[in-house]
Every structure is written in C-alpha cells, then in structure tokens.
C-alpha cells in the first residue's frame, strides 16, 4: 500500500491567522504566512481546549493505492473528498493484496475485547494459497467476459475485494486528525483505537507526510493524547 502527497497548502502558520482573526480582525492579513515557531503555545492551547476550526484552513491531497476493502473503510469517514479509479471505465489490472508473514492472522477474544496474534506457518501457507487461487481464477473469469464483449461494469462483478484500486483523497488537518485518531493504534492515546492492519498502514504513511508539513500541529496532536480538536 502506498501514499503520495501530490499537492498541499498546509503549514502551521495557517492555524495562526485563522485563530487570531477573532481578536485582531483585518490586522491578521499582515501576518499571513508568518513564522509559526514563536507561536507553539497558541497551537498547543487550541489543541488542548479543542478550538478546532483554525485547523481547517489548509488542504492536502494524497494519492493512495490499496486494496478495495481498504477504500471501503476510508469512505466511512465522511470528512474528505474522494475520487477513485473506476472499474466501469477502465480495465482493472491483475494486482491483488496478499497478507505478509508479519500480518497477524488469528483473532483472540470477542467483539469489543479482542486482539490479533501471529498465525502458524501452516495458516500463512493456507491464506497465501487460497488468496492466490481465488484471485487467479477470478481474474481469468473477468478476462473471459471482457474478451467475449461483456461490459467492464458487468465483468468486474467477479473480482474479489483484494484487487488494488487507486484514489485521490483531499482533507484538511482537522479531518486528518480525526481519521488518524481512529485508524492508528498508539499507546498513550486518550481514546485507544483498534484499526484493521491494512488501513492503519495507509494512515501511518499519511501521518508521516502531514507531520512534515505541520510539525507543531502534529506535535500538539500527539501531546494532547491524539484527540482531534
């Protein structure tokens, strides 16, 4: 799974003019883009007291490549703009997801109180073999239908959720913090989350890219228990 930051208008200084307009009005126009280094305290205050709207005056667009089942989880977050590759308009490539040996396979416990633990060598071999067999057979069926003149939007019905897709995701820092609070498991979080491993792998890449753009905001987010303001 890969994430690229394709465009952005996002910096810690964006938080400052948005916050200060409430007390300074049009005087803030003289300070657009100013160095945010001396205003770490204000950013921390806004994050701590959950004054969230100043964190919305920025934008980041990511290009994400991942299995379709990851995108279905993404789109539960109605806080971003999405445009995904379409199986109606282009022939889908035979690229499928197969869990690595580092991916835990066995769920222990009941819903709401469970963990995942590593699987055995036999379980990993079973998962790998079954996924590869299903994906090869499904894609062969897809190709046979396409070759027979069946429309792409019909033929794609046989393809499994492990097939890769791609999409653009655009969101602001406040929305991204909400997403990260739910899709990254970190010790010390005020409200621990337990995301599926695959979407967490994508979320961690997005967090790393965002932290490079807005390091003071990211620092405050972590310091305040990873709670979105």
NORCORCOR-V772620 format. One record per pair of residues at least 24 apart in sequence whose C-alpha atoms are under 8 Angstrom apart, sorted by sequence separation. I is the first residue (numbers start at 1). J is the second residue. D is the distance in whole Angstrom. If there is no record, write none. Layout:
<<I J D> <I J D>>
This chain:
<<12 36 6> <135 159 7> <179 203 8> <180 204 8> <135 160 7> <16 42 8> <16 43 8> <135 162 8> <180 207 7> <15 43 7> <67 96 7> <99 128 7> <67 97 6> <98 128 7> <98 131 7> <98 132 8> <190 224 8> <191 225 8> <18 53 8> <19 54 5> <190 225 5> <191 226 8> <18 54 5> <189 225 5> <190 226 7> <191 227 7> <173 210 8> <188 225 6> <189 226 6> <190 227 7> <16 54 7> <189 227 8> <15 54 5> <18 57 7> <96 135 7> <14 54 8> <15 55 5> <14 55 8> <15 56 8> <15 57 7> <14 57 6> <14 58 7> <177 221 8> <94 139 7> <181 226 6> <180 226 8> <181 227 6> <10 57 8> <11 58 7> <181 228 7> <10 58 5> <9 58 5> <10 59 6> <177 226 8> <178 227 7> <8 58 8> <9 59 5> <10 60 7> <177 227 7> <178 228 5> <8 59 6> <9 60 6> <177 228 5> <8 60 4> <7 60 6> <8 61 6> <175 228 8> <7 61 5> <174 228 6> <5 60 7> <6 61 6> <7 62 7> <174 229 7> <5 61 6> <6 62 6> <5 62 5> <6 63 7> <4 62 5> <5 63 6> <3 62 6> <4 63 5> <3 63 6> <4 64 7> <3 64 5> <91 152 7> <2 64 6> <3 65 7> <90 152 7> <1 64 8> <2 65 5> <88 151 8> <89 152 7> <1 65 6> <2 66 7> <88 152 5> <89 153 8> <98 162 8> <1 66 5> <87 152 7> <88 153 4> <97 162 5> <1 67 8> <87 153 6> <96 162 5> <97 163 6> <96 163 4> <97 164 7> <95 163 6> <96 164 6> <87 156 7> <94 163 7> <95 164 6> <93 164 8> <85 165 6> <84 165 7> <85 166 5> <84 166 6> <85 167 6> <84 167 4> <83 167 5> <84 168 7> <82 167 7> <83 168 5> <82 168 6> <83 169 7> <81 168 8> <82 169 5> <81 169 6> <82 170 7> <80 169 7> <81 170 5> <80 170 6> <81 171 7> <80 171 5> <69 161 5> <79 171 7> <80 172 8> <68 161 5> <69 162 7> <67 161 7> <68 162 6> <103 197 7> <67 162 5> <68 163 6> <80 175 7> <67 163 5> <68 164 6> <79 175 6> <67 164 4> <68 165 6> <66 164 5> <67 165 6> <65 164 7> <66 165 6> <65 165 6> <66 166 6> <65 166 4> <64 166 6> <65 167 7> <77 179 7> <63 166 7> <64 167 5> <63 167 6> <64 168 6> <63 168 5> <64 169 7> <62 168 6> <63 169 6> <61 168 7> <62 169 5> <61 169 5> <62 170 6> <61 170 4> <60 170 5> <61 171 7> <59 170 7> <60 171 6> <59 171 6> <60 172 6> <59 172 5> <60 173 8> <58 172 5> <59 173 7> <57 172 7> <58 173 7> <56 172 5> <55 172 7> <56 173 6> <55 173 6> <56 174 6> <55 174 5> <56 175 8> <53 174 8> <52 174 7> <74 199 8> <73 199 8> <70 198 7> <70 199 6> <64 202 8> <62 206 8> <48 220 8> <43 216 7> <44 217 8> <47 220 6> <43 217 7> <47 221 7> <40 216 6> <44 220 5> <48 224 6> <52 228 8> <43 220 7> <47 224 7> <52 229 5> <50 228 8> <51 229 6> <37 216 8> <50 229 4> <49 229 8> <47 228 8> <48 229 8> <47 229 6> <46 229 8> <1 198 8> <3 202 7> <1 201 7> <2 202 7> <1 202 6> <12 213 8> <3 205 6> <11 213 6> <12 214 5> <2 205 8> <3 206 7> <10 213 6> <11 214 5> <12 215 7> <5 209 7> <10 214 7> <12 216 6> <12 217 6>>
